[in-house]
Amino acid sequence: MKRVIIYGFGEAGLQVADDILRKNLYEIVGFLDDDKNKFKSEYKNLKVLGDIKTLENLKEKIDILIIAMPSASIERIREIEKTAFKIGIKDIRIVPKFYVKEEKVYLRHVVEVDIFEIFKRREIEINYESLKNFYKGKCILITGCAGSIGSNLLKEILNFDIKKIVGFDIDETRLYELENEINDKRFEIFLGDITDDYCLNEVFKENFDIVFHTAAYKHVPILEKFPYMANKVNVIGTKKLVKYSKLKGIEKFIFISTDKAVQPISVMGKTKKIAEECVIKNGYTSIRFGNVINSRGSLIPTILKQIQRGYVKITDANAKRYFITPKEAILLTLNSAIISKGGDILIFDMGEAIPIKNLIEEIVRTLGYEPYKDIKFIFTGLREGEKLEEKLINDDEIIEKTENPYIFRVLKKDLY
């Protein structure tokens, strides 16, 4: 069982502790807090062991740090994050500021820290009332719910007054973990394969209002070696989901696509493009993502592991990518279901493409190291299927504004 320490001996910290104890998911080592008056205080036999200075002495005894201080300043949160990263604590989670006014804080509200947010990201403004009204009473299916996007989408939707949500995934272990983590009668898991007609017949016995299709194979180098599997999941799986959704009369189908579907050269990009065309042709909506920071198996977690070993690997010094945080991706995806007209492609405002080398240099500095001196940089060259820079739209496409300033609709030039 993993060991966790909770930073914050206030209401949020105590509620998170209650949820962990109730579910018996982790062993709680104790609390930390900035208020010296709380030192040696106890809650259910768990002591306040000290403040940030105590963290280094405890680093060998803990696997997870949960920062439960939603009313603290962002500067203070970042100081704690930086200290934790520097002493080698890899799993850092936080109760977001959004939950300050919530009556109750549960473990599902705790999110993984996005290293990118430490130094660059903005706060997007979202009309939560419109989201609450739109999702109230809805029955929702999420494919790939055990993945980074699917699971975060699931947790956010459970904050609304929905009727039911079904999480569809082929990963038995992650489904088991999700079911244990999320103690909510509105949530049901479905273990199955999106390319299997028996599974699809069974899951679509439920009358869904919305389908969020996040299931996909995404790793470019691997899919270059196994194109059959890329086609099976990304193309055939998507086509079958669209078919069943149409037969059931489901109005909203939101497909998570990628910038790699624009002028694709990789197997992954080509399969996503075919899937995107199928979705649009059938009157549903496709969203093109950039790189979601800290998603499972993505660039940032890989780089953080390498930094711990004293080096980082970069494909090309001139490579650039679009980045979006999990929080931005989830909130904008939820808004996209409201904005979508059907048969459309949506993209998010992700700013300018960022040079990967510059990004990694800044991450290294943020963690307290000197690039090239403390951490070795190894340039390996682009892998098969990779580009120097991705695009969000094709040459024959333009974008138009929507009612949300962070979401744009992609249009064909000849139809505009």
C-alpha positions, 0 to 999 in steps of 0.5 A, a space after each residue: 500500500 502506498 504511503 501518503 502525507 497530506 500538506 494542510 491540516 485544515 478542512 480540506 485536508 481532514 476531508 481528504 484524510 477521511 475519504 482515504 481512511 474510508 476507502 483504505 486506499 493508502 497508508 496516511 503517514 500524517 499531516 504537514 502544515 505551515 501553521 506552527 500552532 498546529 504542530 503535534 495536533 492530531 486527527 484520528 491518531 494522525 499527527 501534524 509532523 511539521 512544515 515544509 522543512 520536515 518534508 525532506 526528512 520524510 521523503 523516504 517514508 512517503 510515496 505521495 504528497 497531497 497538497 490540501 490547501 485550496 485557499 493558499 496562494 498559488 505562489 505558496 503552492 508552487 513553493 511546496 511543489 518545487 521543494 517536493 520535486 527537488 527532493 525526489 518526490 514524484 507523485 504530487 497531487 493537489 486540491 484545486 482552488 475551485 473546491 474552496 467553496 465546495 461543501 465536501 472534498 473527496 479524493 476524486 477532487 485531488 488532481 496530479 500536479 502539472 509541472 507545466 503550470 508551475 511556470 507558464 499556464 494561465 487560468 481559464 475562465 469557465 461558466 460552471 453554472 452553464 455546465 451544471 445546467 447542461 449536464 444535469 440529468 444526463 446519462 453519459 458514456 466515456 470510452 477509454 475511461 481508464 486513461 488520463 483524459 477519460 478518468 479526469 473527464 469522469 471525475 469532473 463530470 461526477 461533480 455535476 448532477 448527472 443521472 449516470 455515467 458508464 466508464 468503458 475500458 479494456 484495462 481491467 486493472 485500471 478499471 478496478 482501481 477506478 471503481 475502488 477510488 470513486 465511491 459513487 452509485 452513479 458510476 458504473 464500469 464496463 470492461 470491454 473492447 470497442 471493436 467487439 460487437 458483443 460488448 457494444 451491443 451490451 453497453 448500448 443497452 443503456 440510453 446515453 445522451 452523450 458519448 465521449 470517445 477518448 479510447 485510442 492507441 496514441 504512441 507514434 513509434 509503437 504504432 509505426 511497428 504495429 499499424 494493424 492494431 492502430 487501424 483496429 482501435 483508432 479506425 474500426 473502433 471509432 466507426 463501430 462506436 459511431 454506428 451504434 450511437 447513430 442507431 441509438 439516436 444519440 445526439 452528442 458524440 465527442 471524439 478526441 482527435 489530435 493535431 497529428 491528424 493534420 497532414 499526417 505522416 505517421 500511422 497514428 496520425 493517419 488513423 486518427 484522420 480517418 476516424 475524424 472524417 467518419 465522425 464528422 460525416 455522421 454529424 458528430 464532433 471531433 476535437 483536435 488536441 495537442 499534447 496533454 501535459 502529464 498524461 500517462 506515457 506522455 513527454 513530461 512524466 518521461 522527462 521527470 523520470 529521466 531527470 531523476 537519473 541525471 539526463 534527458 533525451 530530446 529527439 531534435 533541438 528544433 522540435 516544437 509541440 502544442 501543449 495543453 494542461 489536463 485541467 484545460 483539456 477537460 473543462 474545454 471538452 465539457 464546454 465543447 459538448 455544449 458548443 458543438 453543432 454536429 459535423 464539426 471540428 473544434 480546436 482549443 486555444 493552446 497558444 504558440 507551439 513551444 520548442 521542446 528543448 526550451 520547455 525541458 530546460 525550464 523544467 530542469 531549472 524549475 526543479 533546481 538543476 542547471 541544464 547541461 551541467 547537472 542534467 545531461 541533454 542527449 539529442 537522438 534525432 526524430 523517430 519514424 512518423 514524427 515531425 519537427 512541428 505539428 499543425 492544428 489546421 490544414 492548409 484548406 481550413 480556417 477557424 472561426 470564433 465560438 461563444 467560448 473565447 478558448 474554443 474555435 470551430 474549423 471550417 473548410 475555406 471553400 465552404 466559408 
